[in-house]
Structure formats: C-alpha cells, structure tokens
C-alpha cells in the first residue's frame, strides 16, 4: 500500500468481488437512482460498512473464529480505527 506519497485521496487498492444476480441488480438500480457508477457506489458502501462499529461487532460475533484477531473499532473524531483486542492478563 502506498501511503504518504502525496497522493491525496487517490484510490490505490483494488478489491474484486462477485455478486449474485439479485445483488448486482440492486446495486445497479441504486447506483442509477444516485447518479453514480456501480463501482463507485460499491466502494462507498464498503467504506461505510467498515466505519460502522455496530456492523463490525455484528460480523465478528457471527463469523470471528479466532479471538486473537478480533478488532475493537475505536472512533477518533470522524475516523474509526481498528485495535487488536489484547487478551493478555
């Protein structure tokens, strides 16, 4: 990942995902309604999801199998940062 190289807010990381026909239809329909490209909207939805502490907690409750890797979402101003839970006593 390239950080701090004067790139501003440029997107430099790609993530590919596959959607079912049902969710692709929903994404395209919402993108059209919002006057956005589907990829732009998908990126926005991912960013909103990753900055939502309640959703992060729900996903971890359901899918987190290794407590060592569990993250604590901490809100600092407008940003949400992830800290690893420290299980040491």
Contact map, one row per residue, 1 for C-alpha under 8 A:
11100000000110000000000000000000000000000000000000000000000000000000000000000000000000000
11111000000100000000000000000000000000000000000000000000000000000000000000000000000000000
11111110000000000000000000000000000000000000000000000000000000000000000000000000000000000
01111110000000000000000000000000000000000000000000000000000000000000000000000000000000000
01111110000000000000000000000000000000000000000000000000000000000000000000000000000000000
00111111000000000000000000000000000000000000000000000000000000000000000000000000000000000
00111111110000000000000000000000000000000000000000000000000000000000000000000000000000000
00000111110000000000000000000000000000000000000000000000000000000000000000000000000000000
00000011111000000000000000000000000000000000000000000000000000000000000000000000000000000
00000011111100000000000000000000000000000000000000000000000000000000000000000000000000000
00000000111110000000000000000000000000000000000000000000000000000000000000000000000000000
11000000011111000000000000000000000000000000000000000000000000000000000000000000000000000
10000000001111100000000000000000000000000000000000000000000000000000000000000000000000000
00000000000111110000000000000000000000000000000000000000000000000000000000000000000000000
00000000000011111000000000000000000000000000000000000000000000000000000000000000000000000
00000000000001111100000000000000000000000000000000000000000000000000000000000000000000000
00000000000000111110000000000000000000000000000000000000000000000000000000000000000000000
00000000000000011111000000000000000000000000000000000000000000000000000000000000000000000
00000000000000001111111100000000000000000000000000000000000000000000000000000000000000000
00000000000000000111111100000000000000000000000000000000000000000000000000000000000000000
00000000000000000011111110000000000000000000000000000000000000000000000000000000000000000
00000000000000000011111111000000000000000000000000000000000000000000000000000000000000000
00000000000000000011111111100000000000000000000000000000000000000000000000000000000000000
00000000000000000011111111110000000000000000000000000000000000000000000000000000000000000
00000000000000000000111111111000000000000000000000000000000000000000000000000000000000000
00000000000000000000011111111100000000000000000000000000000000000000000000000000000000000
00000000000000000000001111111110000001001100000000000000000000000000000000000000000000000
00000000000000000000000111111111000001000000000000000000000000000000000000000000000000000
00000000000000000000000011111111100000000000000000000000000000000000000000000000000000000
00000000000000000000000001111111110000000000000000000000000000000000000000000000000000000
00000000000000000000000000111111111111001000000000000000000000000000000000000000000000000
00000000000000000000000000011111111111000000000000000000000000000000000000000000000000000
00000000000000000000000000001111111100000000000000000000000000000000000000000000000000000
00000000000000000000000000000111111100000000000000000000000000000000000000000000000000000
00000000000000000000000000000011111110000000000000000000000000000000000000000000000000000
00000000000000000000000000000011111111011000000000000000000000000000000000000000000000000
00000000000000000000000000000011001111111000000000000000000000000000000000000000000000000
00000000000000000000000000110011000111111100000000000000000000000000000000000000000000000
00000000000000000000000000000000000011111110000000000000000000000000000000000000000000000
00000000000000000000000000000000000111111111000000000000000000000000000000000000000000000
00000000000000000000000000100010000111111111100000000000000000000000000000000000000000000
00000000000000000000000000100000000001111111110000000000000000000000000000000000000000000
00000000000000000000000000000000000000111111111000000000000000000000000000000000000000000
00000000000000000000000000000000000000011111111100000000000000000000000000000000000000000
00000000000000000000000000000000000000001111111110000000000000000000000000000000000000000
00000000000000000000000000000000000000000111111111000000000000000000000000000000000000000
00000000000000000000000000000000000000000011111111100000000000000000000000000000000000000
00000000000000000000000000000000000000000001111111110000000000000000000000000000000000000
00000000000000000000000000000000000000000000111111110011000000000000000000000000000000000
00000000000000000000000000000000000000000000011111111011000000000000000000000000000000000
00000000000000000000000000000000000000000000001111111000000000000000000000000011000000000
00000000000000000000000000000000000000000000000111111111000000000000000000000001000000000
00000000000000000000000000000000000000000000000001111111100000000000000011000001000000000
00000000000000000000000000000000000000000000000000011111110000000000000000000000000000000
00000000000000000000000000000000000000000000000011011111111000000000000000000000000000000
00000000000000000000000000000000000000000000000011011111111100000000000010000000000000000
00000000000000000000000000000000000000000000000000001111111110000000000000000000000000000
00000000000000000000000000000000000000000000000000000111111111000000000000000000000000000
00000000000000000000000000000000000000000000000000000011111111110000000000000000000000000
00000000000000000000000000000000000000000000000000000001111111110000010000000000000000000
00000000000000000000000000000000000000000000000000000000111111110000000000000000000000000
00000000000000000000000000000000000000000000000000000000011111110000000000000000000000000
00000000000000000000000000000000000000000000000000000000001111111000000000000000000000000
00000000000000000000000000000000000000000000000000000000001111111110010000000000000000000
00000000000000000000000000000000000000000000000000000000000000111110000000000000000000000
00000000000000000000000000000000000000000000000000000000000000011111110000000000000000000
00000000000000000000000000000000000000000000000000000000000000011111110000000000000000000
00000000000000000000000000000000000000000000000000000000000000000111110000000000000111100
00000000000000000000000000000000000000000000000000000000000000000111111000000000000110000
00000000000000000000000000000000000000000000000000000000000100010111111100000000000110000
00000000000000000000000000000000000000000000000000000000000000000000111110000000011110000
00000000000000000000000000000000000000000000000000000000000000000000011111000000011110000
00000000000000000000000000000000000000000000000000001001000000000000001111100001111000000
00000000000000000000000000000000000000000000000000001000000000000000000111110001111000000
00000000000000000000000000000000000000000000000000000000000000000000000011111111100000000
00000000000000000000000000000000000000000000000000000000000000000000000001111111100000000
00000000000000000000000000000000000000000000000000000000000000000000000000111111000000000
00000000000000000000000000000000000000000000000000000000000000000000000000111111000000000
00000000000000000000000000000000000000000000000000100000000000000000000000111111100000000
00000000000000000000000000000000000000000000000000111000000000000000000011111111110000000
00000000000000000000000000000000000000000000000000000000000000000000000011110011111000000
00000000000000000000000000000000000000000000000000000000000000000000001111000001111100000
00000000000000000000000000000000000000000000000000000000000000000000001111000000111110000
00000000000000000000000000000000000000000000000000000000000000000001111100000000011111000
00000000000000000000000000000000000000000000000000000000000000000001111100000000001111100
00000000000000000000000000000000000000000000000000000000000000000001000000000000000111110
00000000000000000000000000000000000000000000000000000000000000000001000000000000000011111
00000000000000000000000000000000000000000000000000000000000000000000000000000000000001111
00000000000000000000000000000000000000000000000000000000000000000000000000000000000000111
